[in-house]
Amino acid sequence: MKNIVILISGGGSNMAAIVRAARQGHWEQRYGARVAAVISNRPDAGGLAFAREQRIATAVVDHKQFDSREAFDAELAAAIDRHQPGLVVLAGFMRILTPGFVARYQGRLINIHPSLLPAFPGLHTHRRALEAGCRVAGASVHQVTAELDFGPILEQAVVPVLPGDTEQSLAARVLTQEHRIYPRAIESLLRAGA
Ligand code: GAR
């Protein structure tokens, strides 16, 4: 069984899209893959309730309980490794990971970022796209490397920036596309035998 472990920090709509795609696309029968656990660094992450409803194992590793990134990442890795992951999926996980953590999961760690990378790594992507006068925006799924929001791109989606767009309206348009490309990227990896 190929276990997928999903890390979240908030609402978890990408995580939910992946869970639904796994069920609807019969990932278990087709690829021997299942979403084994959802882990959050925030106890109040909205997505945890959805995961519990789906009877998916959940865990919280609260970054506020640790005084260094290394200590947090070590505990996070221990929580992940309990599920023997074939794939670790960052889905709105808002912590910068240490190089040691990234190296541990190299080749099986992916992320979604709400911009057309390599444009706008980091925070406030939609605000920065609007301020720059971009005519298009989007999202990228990529392999995670030690450099923040960098690494080989697996999928991208492009949306128009419309007159009168706000950060919120643009974010919502992009998020809809994230829900399409993230499951698609994962399924491609599974199909390729990842
Ligand atoms: C998504 O837009 C995701 O791309 C972004 O956070 C949101 C999480 O939404 N991730 C990042 O900004 C990572 N740097 P969700 O919790 O509803 O999936």
py3Dmol code that shows the C-alpha trace and the ligand (Angstrom):
import py3Dmol

protein = """\
ATOM      1  CA  MET A   1       0.000   0.000   0.000  1.00  0.00           C
ATOM      2  CA  LYS A   2       1.297   3.412  -0.939  1.00  0.00           C
ATOM      3  CA  ASN A   3       0.484   5.729   1.924  1.00  0.00           C
ATOM      4  CA  ILE A   4      -0.111   9.402   1.252  1.00  0.00           C
ATOM      5  CA  VAL A   5       0.392  11.723   4.227  1.00  0.00           C
ATOM      6  CA  ILE A   6      -1.028  15.233   3.827  1.00  0.00           C
ATOM      7  CA  LEU A   7       0.196  18.200   5.867  1.00  0.00           C
ATOM      8  CA  ILE A   8      -2.121  21.165   6.400  1.00  0.00           C
ATOM      9  CA  SER A   9      -2.238  24.377   8.412  1.00  0.00           C
ATOM     10  CA  GLY A  10      -5.709  25.699   7.696  1.00  0.00           C
ATOM     11  CA  GLY A  11      -8.975  25.033   5.922  1.00  0.00           C
ATOM     12  CA  GLY A  12      -7.639  22.052   4.059  1.00  0.00           C
ATOM     13  CA  SER A  13      -9.660  22.485   0.883  1.00  0.00           C
ATOM     14  CA  ASN A  14      -6.816  21.079  -1.220  1.00  0.00           C
ATOM     15  CA  MET A  15      -6.542  18.128   1.151  1.00  0.00           C
ATOM     16  CA  ALA A  16     -10.290  17.552   0.813  1.00  0.00           C
ATOM     17  CA  ALA A  17     -10.020  17.716  -2.985  1.00  0.00           C
ATOM     18  CA  ILE A  18      -7.288  15.062  -2.873  1.00  0.00           C
ATOM     19  CA  VAL A  19      -9.315  12.827  -0.539  1.00  0.00           C
ATOM     20  CA  ARG A  20     -12.333  13.099  -2.838  1.00  0.00           C
ATOM     21  CA  ALA A  21     -10.252  12.434  -5.957  1.00  0.00           C
ATOM     22  CA  ALA A  22      -8.694   9.379  -4.309  1.00  0.00           C
ATOM     23  CA  ARG A  23     -12.130   7.996  -3.559  1.00  0.00           C
ATOM     24  CA  GLN A  24     -13.749   8.885  -6.874  1.00  0.00           C
ATOM     25  CA  GLY A  25     -10.734   7.786  -8.893  1.00  0.00           C
ATOM     26  CA  HIS A  26     -10.393   4.478  -7.000  1.00  0.00           C
ATOM     27  CA  TRP A  27      -6.748   5.151  -6.198  1.00  0.00           C
ATOM     28  CA  GLU A  28      -6.708   2.237  -3.769  1.00  0.00           C
ATOM     29  CA  GLN A  29      -7.726  -0.322  -6.404  1.00  0.00           C
ATOM     30  CA  ARG A  30      -5.805   1.283  -9.272  1.00  0.00           C
ATOM     31  CA  TYR A  31      -2.554   2.289  -7.605  1.00  0.00           C
ATOM     32  CA  GLY A  32      -2.650   0.686  -4.157  1.00  0.00           C
ATOM     33  CA  ALA A  33      -2.632   4.213  -2.736  1.00  0.00           C
ATOM     34  CA  ARG A  34      -4.633   5.813   0.025  1.00  0.00           C
ATOM     35  CA  VAL A  35      -4.633   8.956   2.113  1.00  0.00           C
ATOM     36  CA  ALA A  36      -3.291   7.462   5.330  1.00  0.00           C
ATOM     37  CA  ALA A  37      -3.079  10.544   7.534  1.00  0.00           C
ATOM     38  CA  VAL A  38      -3.632  14.287   7.746  1.00  0.00           C
ATOM     39  CA  ILE A  39      -1.224  16.148  10.006  1.00  0.00           C
ATOM     40  CA  SER A  40      -1.534  19.789  11.047  1.00  0.00           C
ATOM     41  CA  ASN A  41       0.848  22.153  12.796  1.00  0.00           C
ATOM     42  CA  ARG A  42      -2.178  24.035  14.128  1.00  0.00           C
ATOM     43  CA  PRO A  43      -4.649  22.422  16.526  1.00  0.00           C
ATOM     44  CA  ASP A  44      -7.442  24.664  15.167  1.00  0.00           C
ATOM     45  CA  ALA A  45      -6.927  23.837  11.478  1.00  0.00           C
ATOM     46  CA  GLY A  46     -10.381  23.543   9.927  1.00  0.00           C
ATOM     47  CA  GLY A  47      -9.349  20.643   7.722  1.00  0.00           C
ATOM     48  CA  LEU A  48      -8.839  18.313  10.677  1.00  0.00           C
ATOM     49  CA  ALA A  49     -12.607  17.959  11.166  1.00  0.00           C
ATOM     50  CA  PHE A  50     -13.098  16.938   7.543  1.00  0.00           C
ATOM     51  CA  ALA A  51     -10.332  14.341   7.814  1.00  0.00           C
ATOM     52  CA  ARG A  52     -11.842  12.889  10.980  1.00  0.00           C
ATOM     53  CA  GLU A  53     -15.261  12.681   9.315  1.00  0.00           C
ATOM     54  CA  GLN A  54     -13.615  10.702   6.528  1.00  0.00           C
ATOM     55  CA  ARG A  55     -12.109   8.362   9.149  1.00  0.00           C
ATOM     56  CA  ILE A  56      -8.603   9.360   8.172  1.00  0.00           C
ATOM     57  CA  ALA A  57      -6.005   9.306  10.943  1.00  0.00           C
ATOM     58  CA  THR A  58      -5.134  12.815  12.128  1.00  0.00           C
ATOM     59  CA  ALA A  59      -2.346  14.249  14.223  1.00  0.00           C
ATOM     60  CA  VAL A  60      -1.314  17.687  15.427  1.00  0.00           C
ATOM     61  CA  VAL A  61       2.296  18.719  15.883  1.00  0.00           C
ATOM     62  CA  ASP A  62       1.946  22.245  17.224  1.00  0.00           C
ATOM     63  CA  HIS A  63       4.962  24.291  16.178  1.00  0.00           C
ATOM     64  CA  LYS A  64       4.401  26.628  19.136  1.00  0.00           C
ATOM     65  CA  GLN A  65       5.429  23.816  21.476  1.00  0.00           C
ATOM     66  CA  PHE A  66       8.957  23.703  20.055  1.00  0.00           C
ATOM     67  CA  ASP A  67      11.739  26.200  20.474  1.00  0.00           C
ATOM     68  CA  SER A  68      13.581  25.430  17.237  1.00  0.00           C
ATOM     69  CA  ARG A  69      12.674  24.507  13.686  1.00  0.00           C
ATOM     70  CA  GLU A  70      14.880  21.435  13.989  1.00  0.00           C
ATOM     71  CA  ALA A  71      12.999  20.158  17.047  1.00  0.00           C
ATOM     72  CA  PHE A  72       9.628  20.775  15.392  1.00  0.00           C
ATOM     73  CA  ASP A  73      10.696  19.082  12.159  1.00  0.00           C
ATOM     74  CA  ALA A  74      12.026  16.057  14.048  1.00  0.00           C
ATOM     75  CA  GLU A  75       8.684  15.566  15.795  1.00  0.00           C
ATOM     76  CA  LEU A  76       6.811  16.201  12.547  1.00  0.00           C
ATOM     77  CA  ALA A  77       8.940  13.583  10.765  1.00  0.00           C
ATOM     78  CA  ALA A  78       8.231  11.085  13.552  1.00  0.00           C
ATOM     79  CA  ALA A  79       4.470  11.691  13.168  1.00  0.00           C
ATOM     80  CA  ILE A  80       4.728  11.279   9.392  1.00  0.00           C
ATOM     81  CA  ASP A  81       6.904   8.165   9.542  1.00  0.00           C
ATOM     82  CA  ARG A  82       4.350   6.383  11.736  1.00  0.00           C
ATOM     83  CA  HIS A  83       2.347   6.073   8.506  1.00  0.00           C
ATOM     84  CA  GLN A  84       5.246   4.826   6.344  1.00  0.00           C
ATOM     85  CA  PRO A  85       4.575   7.372   3.624  1.00  0.00           C
ATOM     86  CA  GLY A  86       5.218   6.837  -0.053  1.00  0.00           C
ATOM     87  CA  LEU A  87       4.265  10.438  -0.689  1.00  0.00           C
ATOM     88  CA  VAL A  88       4.198  13.487   1.610  1.00  0.00           C
ATOM     89  CA  VAL A  89       1.873  16.205   0.331  1.00  0.00           C
ATOM     90  CA  LEU A  90       2.067  19.793   1.581  1.00  0.00           C
ATOM     91  CA  ALA A  91      -1.403  21.278   1.155  1.00  0.00           C
ATOM     92  CA  GLY A  92      -1.491  24.779   2.577  1.00  0.00           C
ATOM     93  CA  PHE A  93       1.193  23.845   5.094  1.00  0.00           C
ATOM     94  CA  MET A  94       2.539  27.211   6.183  1.00  0.00           C
ATOM     95  CA  ARG A  95       5.838  26.318   7.834  1.00  0.00           C
ATOM     96  CA  ILE A  96       9.297  26.633   6.352  1.00  0.00           C
ATOM     97  CA  LEU A  97      10.941  23.209   6.521  1.00  0.00           C
ATOM     98  CA  THR A  98      14.568  22.567   7.425  1.00  0.00           C
ATOM     99  CA  PRO A  99      16.961  21.202   4.778  1.00  0.00           C
ATOM    100  CA  GLY A 100      17.248  18.011   6.851  1.00  0.00           C
ATOM    101  CA  PHE A 101      13.496  17.445   6.691  1.00  0.00           C
ATOM    102  CA  VAL A 102      13.408  18.091   2.952  1.00  0.00           C
ATOM    103  CA  ALA A 103      16.327  15.701   2.383  1.00  0.00           C
ATOM    104  CA  ARG A 104      14.598  12.976   4.399  1.00  0.00           C
ATOM    105  CA  TYR A 105      11.630  12.956   1.996  1.00  0.00           C
ATOM    106  CA  GLN A 106      13.486  13.889  -1.170  1.00  0.00           C
ATOM    107  CA  GLY A 107      11.664  12.702  -4.263  1.00  0.00           C
ATOM    108  CA  ARG A 108       8.441  12.018  -2.357  1.00  0.00           C
ATOM    109  CA  LEU A 109       7.650  15.503  -1.024  1.00  0.00           C
ATOM    110  CA  ILE A 110       5.430  17.823  -3.058  1.00  0.00           C
ATOM    111  CA  ASN A 111       3.820  21.209  -2.522  1.00  0.00           C
ATOM    112  CA  ILE A 112       1.207  23.477  -4.049  1.00  0.00           C
ATOM    113  CA  HIS A 113       1.933  27.169  -4.257  1.00  0.00           C
ATOM    114  CA  PRO A 114      -0.608  29.808  -5.296  1.00  0.00           C
ATOM    115  CA  SER A 115       1.422  31.465  -8.039  1.00  0.00           C
ATOM    116  CA  LEU A 116       2.911  30.666 -11.391  1.00  0.00           C
ATOM    117  CA  LEU A 117       6.341  29.709 -10.087  1.00  0.00           C
ATOM    118  CA  PRO A 118       9.065  30.781 -10.387  1.00  0.00           C
ATOM    119  CA  ALA A 119       7.135  34.063 -10.038  1.00  0.00           C
ATOM    120  CA  PHE A 120       6.145  35.090  -6.516  1.00  0.00           C
ATOM    121  CA  PRO A 121       7.580  32.531  -4.148  1.00  0.00           C
ATOM    122  CA  GLY A 122       6.731  33.257  -0.499  1.00  0.00           C
ATOM    123  CA  LEU A 123       3.678  34.971   0.952  1.00  0.00           C
ATOM    124  CA  HIS A 124       0.954  37.303  -0.372  1.00  0.00           C
ATOM    125  CA  THR A 125       1.185  35.954  -3.905  1.00  0.00           C
ATOM    126  CA  HIS A 126      -2.161  37.325  -5.075  1.00  0.00           C
ATOM    127  CA  ARG A 127      -1.545  40.803  -3.693  1.00  0.00           C
ATOM    128  CA  ARG A 128       1.862  40.871  -5.365  1.00  0.00           C
ATOM    129  CA  ALA A 129       0.440  39.650  -8.687  1.00  0.00           C
ATOM    130  CA  LEU A 130      -2.187  42.427  -8.591  1.00  0.00           C
ATOM    131  CA  GLU A 131       0.386  45.074  -7.625  1.00  0.00           C
ATOM    132  CA  ALA A 132       2.657  43.967 -10.471  1.00  0.00           C
ATOM    133  CA  GLY A 133      -0.186  44.345 -12.976  1.00  0.00           C
ATOM    134  CA  CYS A 134      -0.131  40.670 -13.990  1.00  0.00           C
ATOM    135  CA  ARG A 135      -2.724  39.738 -16.605  1.00  0.00           C
ATOM    136  CA  VAL A 136      -2.658  36.111 -15.550  1.00  0.00           C
ATOM    137  CA  ALA A 137      -2.114  34.323 -12.261  1.00  0.00           C
ATOM    138  CA  GLY A 138      -2.291  30.722 -11.185  1.00  0.00           C
ATOM    139  CA  ALA A 139      -0.913  27.912  -9.104  1.00  0.00           C
ATOM    140  CA  SER A 140       1.930  25.409  -9.303  1.00  0.00           C
ATOM    141  CA  VAL A 141       2.460  21.917  -7.949  1.00  0.00           C
ATOM    142  CA  HIS A 142       6.144  21.161  -7.535  1.00  0.00           C
ATOM    143  CA  GLN A 143       8.632  18.786  -6.031  1.00  0.00           C
ATOM    144  CA  VAL A 144      10.045  20.291  -2.861  1.00  0.00           C
ATOM    145  CA  THR A 145      13.738  21.108  -2.711  1.00  0.00           C
ATOM    146  CA  ALA A 146      15.713  22.898  -0.024  1.00  0.00           C
ATOM    147  CA  GLU A 147      14.950  26.261  -1.651  1.00  0.00           C
ATOM    148  CA  LEU A 148      11.560  27.745  -0.641  1.00  0.00           C
ATOM    149  CA  ASP A 149       8.820  27.401  -3.286  1.00  0.00           C
ATOM    150  CA  PHE A 150      11.281  26.062  -5.803  1.00  0.00           C
ATOM    151  CA  GLY A 151      11.858  22.683  -7.407  1.00  0.00           C
ATOM    152  CA  PRO A 152      10.707  20.871 -10.541  1.00  0.00           C
ATOM    153  CA  ILE A 153       7.185  21.839 -11.570  1.00  0.00           C
ATOM    154  CA  LEU A 154       4.689  18.989 -11.960  1.00  0.00           C
ATOM    155  CA  GLU A 155       1.499  20.876 -12.873  1.00  0.00           C
ATOM    156  CA  GLN A 156       0.377  24.460 -13.351  1.00  0.00           C
ATOM    157  CA  ALA A 157      -2.949  26.171 -13.902  1.00  0.00           C
ATOM    158  CA  VAL A 158      -3.418  29.660 -15.295  1.00  0.00           C
ATOM    159  CA  VAL A 159      -6.357  31.968 -14.569  1.00  0.00           C
ATOM    160  CA  PRO A 160      -7.040  35.469 -15.890  1.00  0.00           C
ATOM    161  CA  VAL A 161      -6.695  38.513 -13.657  1.00  0.00           C
ATOM    162  CA  LEU A 162      -9.952  40.399 -14.226  1.00  0.00           C
ATOM    163  CA  PRO A 163     -10.642  44.116 -13.919  1.00  0.00           C
ATOM    164  CA  GLY A 164     -11.736  44.911 -10.374  1.00  0.00           C
ATOM    165  CA  ASP A 165     -10.141  41.798  -8.931  1.00  0.00           C
ATOM    166  CA  THR A 166      -9.255  41.906  -5.243  1.00  0.00           C
ATOM    167  CA  GLU A 167      -6.808  39.674  -3.443  1.00  0.00           C
ATOM    168  CA  GLN A 168      -9.807  37.633  -2.299  1.00  0.00           C
ATOM    169  CA  SER A 169     -11.496  37.251  -5.682  1.00  0.00           C
ATOM    170  CA  LEU A 170      -8.232  36.286  -7.335  1.00  0.00           C
ATOM    171  CA  ALA A 171      -7.382  33.833  -4.542  1.00  0.00           C
ATOM    172  CA  ALA A 172     -10.781  32.170  -4.931  1.00  0.00           C
ATOM    173  CA  ARG A 173     -10.344  31.812  -8.706  1.00  0.00           C
ATOM    174  CA  VAL A 174      -6.890  30.306  -8.253  1.00  0.00           C
ATOM    175  CA  LEU A 175      -8.027  27.981  -5.452  1.00  0.00           C
ATOM    176  CA  THR A 176     -10.668  26.435  -7.703  1.00  0.00           C
ATOM    177  CA  GLN A 177      -7.887  25.485 -10.097  1.00  0.00           C
ATOM    178  CA  GLU A 178      -5.668  24.213  -7.275  1.00  0.00           C
ATOM    179  CA  HIS A 179      -8.371  21.670  -6.521  1.00  0.00           C
ATOM    180  CA  ARG A 180      -8.059  20.382 -10.103  1.00  0.00           C
ATOM    181  CA  ILE A 181      -4.300  20.289 -10.514  1.00  0.00           C
ATOM    182  CA  TYR A 182      -3.221  18.906  -7.142  1.00  0.00           C
ATOM    183  CA  PRO A 183      -5.122  15.603  -7.418  1.00  0.00           C
ATOM    184  CA  ARG A 184      -4.073  15.393 -11.071  1.00  0.00           C
ATOM    185  CA  ALA A 185      -0.384  15.814 -10.193  1.00  0.00           C
ATOM    186  CA  ILE A 186      -0.600  13.155  -7.495  1.00  0.00           C
ATOM    187  CA  GLU A 187      -2.401  10.747  -9.775  1.00  0.00           C
ATOM    188  CA  SER A 188       0.298  11.236 -12.434  1.00  0.00           C
ATOM    189  CA  LEU A 189       2.970  10.372  -9.860  1.00  0.00           C
ATOM    190  CA  LEU A 190       1.041   7.286  -8.773  1.00  0.00           C
ATOM    191  CA  ARG A 191       0.524   6.212 -12.375  1.00  0.00           C
ATOM    192  CA  ALA A 192       4.247   6.596 -12.943  1.00  0.00           C
ATOM    193  CA  GLY A 193       4.825   4.302  -9.984  1.00  0.00           C
ATOM    194  CA  ALA A 194       5.878   6.933  -7.456  1.00  0.00           C
TER     195      ALA A 194
END
"""
ligand_1 = """\
18
GAR
C -3.779 27.376 -0.919
O -4.071 28.462 -1.740
C -2.324 26.962 -1.095
O -1.871 27.080 -2.413
C -1.636 27.944 -0.200
O -2.459 28.028 0.940
C -3.812 27.769 0.558
C -4.335 26.677 1.430
O -5.695 26.467 1.230
N -0.313 27.510 0.122
C 0.697 28.341 0.320
O 0.595 29.547 0.277
C 2.018 27.645 0.620
N 3.093 28.571 0.551
P -6.391 25.128 1.759
O -5.985 24.968 3.221
O -7.856 25.417 1.638
O -5.931 23.995 0.907
"""
view = py3Dmol.view(width=600, height=400)
view.addModel(protein, "pdb")
view.setStyle({"model": 0}, {"cartoon": {"style": "trace"}})
view.addModel(ligand_1, "xyz")
view.setStyle({"model": 1}, {"stick": {}})
view.zoomTo()
view.show()
